[in-house]
């Protein structure tokens, strides 16, 4: 089972929520969508 981290980042004063999973040295795949809960759509992939 892969651990999933739930994080926020401050981008120009805006708090942005994101999820990350996998090995830190592995290639990165960024999944973008327009809805606040969009990362939930990719939960099985993450």
N, CA, C and O atoms as a Maestro MAE file, in Angstrom:
{
 s_m_m2io_version
 :::
 2.0.0
}

f_m_ct {
 s_m_title
 :::
 protein
 m_atom[184] {
  # First column is atom index #
  i_m_mmod_type
  r_m_x_coord
  r_m_y_coord
  r_m_z_coord
  i_m_residue_number
  s_m_chain_name
  s_m_pdb_residue_name
  s_m_pdb_atom_name
  i_m_atomic_number
  :::
  1 25 0.845 -1.185 0.000 1 A "UNK " " N  " 7
  2 3 0.000 0.000 0.000 1 A "UNK " " CA " 6
  3 2 0.889 1.246 0.000 1 A "UNK " " C  " 6
  4 15 1.845 1.338 0.771 1 A "UNK " " O  " 8
  5 25 0.570 2.178 -0.852 2 A "UNK " " N  " 7
  6 3 1.332 3.418 -0.968 2 A "UNK " " CA " 6
  7 2 0.759 4.458 -0.023 2 A "UNK " " C  " 6
  8 15 -0.455 4.660 0.021 2 A "UNK " " O  " 8
  9 25 1.627 5.120 0.734 3 A "UNK " " N  " 7
  10 3 1.182 6.204 1.604 3 A "UNK " " CA " 6
  11 2 0.818 7.411 0.759 3 A "UNK " " C  " 6
  12 15 1.501 7.733 -0.214 3 A "UNK " " O  " 8
  13 25 -0.263 8.075 1.141 4 A "UNK " " N  " 7
  14 3 -0.713 9.279 0.448 4 A "UNK " " CA " 6
  15 2 -0.598 10.439 1.419 4 A "UNK " " C  " 6
  16 15 -1.069 10.353 2.553 4 A "UNK " " O  " 8
  17 25 0.030 11.530 0.980 5 A "UNK " " N  " 7
  18 3 0.179 12.727 1.801 5 A "UNK " " CA " 6
  19 2 -0.798 13.789 1.318 5 A "UNK " " C  " 6
  20 15 -0.949 14.011 0.117 5 A "UNK " " O  " 8
  21 25 -1.453 14.435 2.259 6 A "UNK " " N  " 7
  22 3 -2.386 15.523 1.974 6 A "UNK " " CA " 6
  23 2 -1.688 16.805 2.409 6 A "UNK " " C  " 6
  24 15 -1.360 16.969 3.584 6 A "UNK " " O  " 8
  25 25 -1.465 17.704 1.472 7 A "UNK " " N  " 7
  26 3 -0.673 18.898 1.764 7 A "UNK " " CA " 6
  27 2 -1.345 20.157 1.220 7 A "UNK " " C  " 6
  28 15 -2.282 20.095 0.425 7 A "UNK " " O  " 8
  29 25 -0.835 21.295 1.675 8 A "UNK " " N  " 7
  30 3 -1.235 22.590 1.135 8 A "UNK " " CA " 6
  31 2 0.026 23.381 0.832 8 A "UNK " " C  " 6
  32 15 1.075 23.172 1.442 8 A "UNK " " O  " 8
  33 25 -0.095 24.276 -0.106 9 A "UNK " " N  " 7
  34 3 1.006 25.167 -0.466 9 A "UNK " " CA " 6
  35 2 0.453 26.573 -0.588 9 A "UNK " " C  " 6
  36 15 -0.676 26.759 -1.043 9 A "UNK " " O  " 8
  37 25 1.231 27.560 -0.189 10 A "UNK " " N  " 7
  38 3 0.842 28.954 -0.334 10 A "UNK " " CA " 6
  39 2 1.391 29.462 -1.664 10 A "UNK " " C  " 6
  40 15 2.604 29.516 -1.867 10 A "UNK " " O  " 8
  41 25 0.480 29.835 -2.569 11 A "UNK " " N  " 7
  42 3 0.866 30.341 -3.889 11 A "UNK " " CA " 6
  43 2 0.307 31.748 -4.032 11 A "UNK " " C  " 6
  44 15 -0.894 31.933 -4.225 11 A "UNK " " O  " 8
  45 25 1.184 32.731 -3.938 12 A "UNK " " N  " 7
  46 3 0.781 34.145 -4.026 12 A "UNK " " CA " 6
  47 2 -0.377 34.460 -3.084 12 A "UNK " " C  " 6
  48 15 -1.321 35.150 -3.467 12 A "UNK " " O  " 8
  49 25 -0.306 33.955 -1.851 13 A "UNK " " N  " 7
  50 3 -1.332 34.244 -0.850 13 A "UNK " " CA " 6
  51 2 -2.556 33.355 -0.939 13 A "UNK " " C  " 6
  52 15 -3.483 33.514 -0.144 13 A "UNK " " O  " 8
  53 25 -2.589 32.437 -1.869 14 A "UNK " " N  " 7
  54 3 -3.716 31.526 -2.041 14 A "UNK " " CA " 6
  55 2 -3.316 30.150 -1.525 14 A "UNK " " C  " 6
  56 15 -2.277 29.618 -1.918 14 A "UNK " " O  " 8
  57 25 -4.136 29.565 -0.643 15 A "UNK " " N  " 7
  58 3 -3.842 28.245 -0.097 15 A "UNK " " CA " 6
  59 2 -4.329 27.185 -1.083 15 A "UNK " " C  " 6
  60 15 -5.520 27.114 -1.387 15 A "UNK " " O  " 8
  61 25 -3.397 26.355 -1.585 16 A "UNK " " N  " 7
  62 3 -3.701 25.346 -2.594 16 A "UNK " " CA " 6
  63 2 -3.539 23.958 -1.959 16 A "UNK " " C  " 6
  64 15 -2.496 23.657 -1.380 16 A "UNK " " O  " 8
  65 25 -4.571 23.119 -2.070 17 A "UNK " " N  " 7
  66 3 -4.547 21.761 -1.540 17 A "UNK " " CA " 6
  67 2 -4.077 20.811 -2.637 17 A "UNK " " C  " 6
  68 15 -4.454 20.963 -3.800 17 A "UNK " " O  " 8
  69 25 -3.252 19.829 -2.264 18 A "UNK " " N  " 7
  70 3 -2.841 18.796 -3.217 18 A "UNK " " CA " 6
  71 2 -2.544 17.503 -2.469 18 A "UNK " " C  " 6
  72 15 -2.332 17.503 -1.257 18 A "UNK " " O  " 8
  73 25 -2.533 16.410 -3.210 19 A "UNK " " N  " 7
  74 3 -2.191 15.097 -2.661 19 A "UNK " " CA " 6
  75 2 -0.966 14.585 -3.408 19 A "UNK " " C  " 6
  76 15 -0.784 14.848 -4.597 19 A "UNK " " O  " 8
  77 25 -0.140 13.855 -2.687 20 A "UNK " " N  " 7
  78 3 1.021 13.251 -3.344 20 A "UNK " " CA " 6
  79 2 1.220 11.843 -2.812 20 A "UNK " " C  " 6
  80 15 0.875 11.535 -1.671 20 A "UNK " " O  " 8
  81 25 1.781 10.999 -3.657 21 A "UNK " " N  " 7
  82 3 2.012 9.605 -3.288 21 A "UNK " " CA " 6
  83 2 3.180 9.077 -4.100 21 A "UNK " " C  " 6
  84 15 3.516 9.616 -5.154 21 A "UNK " " O  " 8
  85 25 3.795 8.014 -3.595 22 A "UNK " " N  " 7
  86 3 4.881 7.369 -4.313 22 A "UNK " " CA " 6
  87 2 6.240 7.776 -3.801 22 A "UNK " " C  " 6
  88 15 6.376 8.596 -2.893 22 A "UNK " " O  " 8
  89 25 7.224 7.186 -4.402 23 A "UNK " " N  " 7
  90 3 8.606 7.444 -3.998 23 A "UNK " " CA " 6
  91 2 9.033 8.853 -4.412 23 A "UNK " " C  " 6
  92 15 8.750 9.278 -5.533 23 A "UNK " " O  " 8
  93 25 9.711 9.582 -3.519 24 A "UNK " " N  " 7
  94 3 10.138 10.949 -3.848 24 A "UNK " " CA " 6
  95 2 11.086 11.027 -5.043 24 A "UNK " " C  " 6
  96 15 11.146 12.060 -5.710 24 A "UNK " " O  " 8
  97 25 11.830 9.951 -5.327 25 A "UNK " " N  " 7
  98 3 12.781 9.982 -6.446 25 A "UNK " " CA " 6
  99 2 12.193 9.419 -7.747 25 A "UNK " " C  " 6
  100 15 12.907 9.297 -8.743 25 A "UNK " " O  " 8
  101 25 10.915 9.079 -7.746 26 A "UNK " " N  " 7
  102 3 10.250 8.548 -8.940 26 A "UNK " " CA " 6
  103 2 9.812 9.703 -9.855 26 A "UNK " " C  " 6
  104 15 9.695 10.837 -9.390 26 A "UNK " " O  " 8
  105 25 9.572 9.436 -11.134 27 A "UNK " " N  " 7
  106 3 9.057 10.473 -12.033 27 A "UNK " " CA " 6
  107 2 7.716 11.023 -11.522 27 A "UNK " " C  " 6
  108 15 6.964 10.331 -10.836 27 A "UNK " " O  " 8
  109 25 7.446 12.260 -11.869 28 A "UNK " " N  " 7
  110 3 6.252 12.956 -11.389 28 A "UNK " " CA " 6
  111 2 5.178 12.971 -12.464 28 A "UNK " " C  " 6
  112 15 5.463 13.214 -13.636 28 A "UNK " " O  " 8
  113 25 3.951 12.710 -12.060 29 A "UNK " " N  " 7
  114 3 2.789 12.817 -12.933 29 A "UNK " " CA " 6
  115 2 1.835 13.804 -12.289 29 A "UNK " " C  " 6
  116 15 1.341 13.561 -11.188 29 A "UNK " " O  " 8
  117 25 1.570 14.910 -12.960 30 A "UNK " " N  " 7
  118 3 0.693 15.960 -12.437 30 A "UNK " " CA " 6
  119 2 -0.657 15.845 -13.119 30 A "UNK " " C  " 6
  120 15 -0.747 15.937 -14.343 30 A "UNK " " O  " 8
  121 25 -1.719 15.642 -12.325 31 A "UNK " " N  " 7
  122 3 -3.076 15.502 -12.852 31 A "UNK " " CA " 6
  123 2 -3.867 16.764 -12.523 31 A "UNK " " C  " 6
  124 15 -4.103 17.065 -11.353 31 A "UNK " " O  " 8
  125 25 -4.272 17.492 -13.538 32 A "UNK " " N  " 7
  126 3 -4.985 18.756 -13.340 32 A "UNK " " CA " 6
  127 2 -6.457 18.609 -13.692 32 A "UNK " " C  " 6
  128 15 -6.829 17.866 -14.601 32 A "UNK " " O  " 8
  129 25 -7.271 19.325 -12.960 33 A "UNK " " N  " 7
  130 3 -8.698 19.347 -13.225 33 A "UNK " " CA " 6
  131 2 -9.250 20.628 -12.644 33 A "UNK " " C  " 6
  132 15 -8.561 21.279 -11.859 33 A "UNK " " O  " 8
  133 25 -10.429 21.008 -12.983 34 A "UNK " " N  " 7
  134 3 -10.980 22.283 -12.559 34 A "UNK " " CA " 6
  135 2 -11.788 22.274 -11.286 34 A "UNK " " C  " 6
  136 15 -12.236 23.340 -10.865 34 A "UNK " " O  " 8
  137 25 -12.002 21.153 -10.649 35 A "UNK " " N  " 7
  138 3 -12.844 21.105 -9.456 35 A "UNK " " CA " 6
  139 2 -11.999 20.920 -8.202 35 A "UNK " " C  " 6
  140 15 -10.984 20.226 -8.250 35 A "UNK " " O  " 8
  141 25 -12.397 21.533 -7.059 36 A "UNK " " N  " 7
  142 3 -11.623 21.416 -5.823 36 A "UNK " " CA " 6
  143 2 -11.420 19.979 -5.358 36 A "UNK " " C  " 6
  144 15 -10.397 19.679 -4.743 36 A "UNK " " O  " 8
  145 25 -12.358 19.089 -5.633 37 A "UNK " " N  " 7
  146 3 -12.237 17.698 -5.181 37 A "UNK " " CA " 6
  147 2 -11.698 16.785 -6.280 37 A "UNK " " C  " 6
  148 15 -11.859 15.567 -6.204 37 A "UNK " " O  " 8
  149 25 -11.060 17.361 -7.302 38 A "UNK " " N  " 7
  150 3 -10.645 16.569 -8.461 38 A "UNK " " CA " 6
  151 2 -9.632 15.486 -8.119 38 A "UNK " " C  " 6
  152 15 -9.609 14.447 -8.779 38 A "UNK " " O  " 8
  153 25 -8.796 15.696 -7.110 39 A "UNK " " N  " 7
  154 3 -7.813 14.666 -6.789 39 A "UNK " " CA " 6
  155 2 -8.501 13.399 -6.310 39 A "UNK " " C  " 6
  156 15 -7.932 12.311 -6.388 39 A "UNK " " O  " 8
  157 25 -9.735 13.540 -5.810 40 A "UNK " " N  " 7
  158 3 -10.507 12.359 -5.402 40 A "UNK " " CA " 6
  159 2 -10.829 11.485 -6.624 40 A "UNK " " C  " 6
  160 15 -10.953 10.267 -6.499 40 A "UNK " " O  " 8
  161 25 -10.963 12.103 -7.798 41 A "UNK " " N  " 7
  162 3 -11.246 11.362 -9.030 41 A "UNK " " CA " 6
  163 2 -10.105 10.417 -9.379 41 A "UNK " " C  " 6
  164 15 -10.326 9.374 -9.995 41 A "UNK " " O  " 8
  165 25 -8.887 10.778 -8.987 42 A "UNK " " N  " 7
  166 3 -7.707 10.014 -9.335 42 A "UNK " " CA " 6
  167 2 -7.218 9.124 -8.187 42 A "UNK " " C  " 6
  168 15 -6.104 8.604 -8.251 42 A "UNK " " O  " 8
  169 25 -8.031 8.940 -7.134 43 A "UNK " " N  " 7
  170 3 -7.593 8.222 -5.934 43 A "UNK " " CA " 6
  171 2 -7.102 6.809 -6.221 43 A "UNK " " C  " 6
  172 15 -6.163 6.350 -5.570 43 A "UNK " " O  " 8
  173 25 -7.706 6.107 -7.174 44 A "UNK " " N  " 7
  174 3 -7.252 4.752 -7.475 44 A "UNK " " CA " 6
  175 2 -5.931 4.752 -8.242 44 A "UNK " " C  " 6
  176 15 -5.145 3.811 -8.134 44 A "UNK " " O  " 8
  177 25 -5.692 5.804 -9.009 45 A "UNK " " N  " 7
  178 3 -4.436 5.936 -9.725 45 A "UNK " " CA " 6
  179 2 -3.316 6.346 -8.776 45 A "UNK " " C  " 6
  180 15 -2.188 5.866 -8.891 45 A "UNK " " O  " 8
  181 25 -3.631 7.226 -7.848 46 A "UNK " " N  " 7
  182 3 -2.637 7.683 -6.869 46 A "UNK " " CA " 6
  183 2 -2.276 6.528 -5.974 46 A "UNK " " C  " 6
  184 15 -1.453 6.680 -5.071 46 A "UNK " " O  " 8
  :::
 }
 m_bond[183] {
  # First column is bond index #
  i_m_from
  i_m_to
  i_m_order
  :::
  1 1 2 1
  2 2 3 1
  3 3 4 2
  4 3 5 1
  5 5 6 1
  6 6 7 1
  7 7 8 2
  8 7 9 1
  9 9 10 1
  10 10 11 1
  11 11 12 2
  12 11 13 1
  13 13 14 1
  14 14 15 1
  15 15 16 2
  16 15 17 1
  17 17 18 1
  18 18 19 1
  19 19 20 2
  20 19 21 1
  21 21 22 1
  22 22 23 1
  23 23 24 2
  24 23 25 1
  25 25 26 1
  26 26 27 1
  27 27 28 2
  28 27 29 1
  29 29 30 1
  30 30 31 1
  31 31 32 2
  32 31 33 1
  33 33 34 1
  34 34 35 1
  35 35 36 2
  36 35 37 1
  37 37 38 1
  38 38 39 1
  39 39 40 2
  40 39 41 1
  41 41 42 1
  42 42 43 1
  43 43 44 2
  44 43 45 1
  45 45 46 1
  46 46 47 1
  47 47 48 2
  48 47 49 1
  49 49 50 1
  50 50 51 1
  51 51 52 2
  52 51 53 1
  53 53 54 1
  54 54 55 1
  55 55 56 2
  56 55 57 1
  57 57 58 1
  58 58 59 1
  59 59 60 2
  60 59 61 1
  61 61 62 1
  62 62 63 1
  63 63 64 2
  64 63 65 1
  65 65 66 1
  66 66 67 1
  67 67 68 2
  68 67 69 1
  69 69 70 1
  70 70 71 1
  71 71 72 2
  72 71 73 1
  73 73 74 1
  74 74 75 1
  75 75 76 2
  76 75 77 1
  77 77 78 1
  78 78 79 1
  79 79 80 2
  80 79 81 1
  81 81 82 1
  82 82 83 1
  83 83 84 2
  84 83 85 1
  85 85 86 1
  86 86 87 1
  87 87 88 2
  88 87 89 1
  89 89 90 1
  90 90 91 1
  91 91 92 2
  92 91 93 1
  93 93 94 1
  94 94 95 1
  95 95 96 2
  96 95 97 1
  97 97 98 1
  98 98 99 1
  99 99 100 2
  100 99 101 1
  101 101 102 1
  102 102 103 1
  103 103 104 2
  104 103 105 1
  105 105 106 1
  106 106 107 1
  107 107 108 2
  108 107 109 1
  109 109 110 1
  110 110 111 1
  111 111 112 2
  112 111 113 1
  113 113 114 1
  114 114 115 1
  115 115 116 2
  116 115 117 1
  117 117 118 1
  118 118 119 1
  119 119 120 2
  120 119 121 1
  121 121 122 1
  122 122 123 1
  123 123 124 2
  124 123 125 1
  125 125 126 1
  126 126 127 1
  127 127 128 2
  128 127 129 1
  129 129 130 1
  130 130 131 1
  131 131 132 2
  132 131 133 1
  133 133 134 1
  134 134 135 1
  135 135 136 2
  136 135 137 1
  137 137 138 1
  138 138 139 1
  139 139 140 2
  140 139 141 1
  141 141 142 1
  142 142 143 1
  143 143 144 2
  144 143 145 1
  145 145 146 1
  146 146 147 1
  147 147 148 2
  148 147 149 1
  149 149 150 1
  150 150 151 1
  151 151 152 2
  152 151 153 1
  153 153 154 1
  154 154 155 1
  155 155 156 2
  156 155 157 1
  157 157 158 1
  158 158 159 1
  159 159 160 2
  160 159 161 1
  161 161 162 1
  162 162 163 1
  163 163 164 2
  164 163 165 1
  165 165 166 1
  166 166 167 1
  167 167 168 2
  168 167 169 1
  169 169 170 1
  170 170 171 1
  171 171 172 2
  172 171 173 1
  173 173 174 1
  174 174 175 1
  175 175 176 2
  176 175 177 1
  177 177 178 1
  178 178 179 1
  179 179 180 2
  180 179 181 1
  181 181 182 1
  182 182 183 1
  183 183 184 2
  :::
 }
}
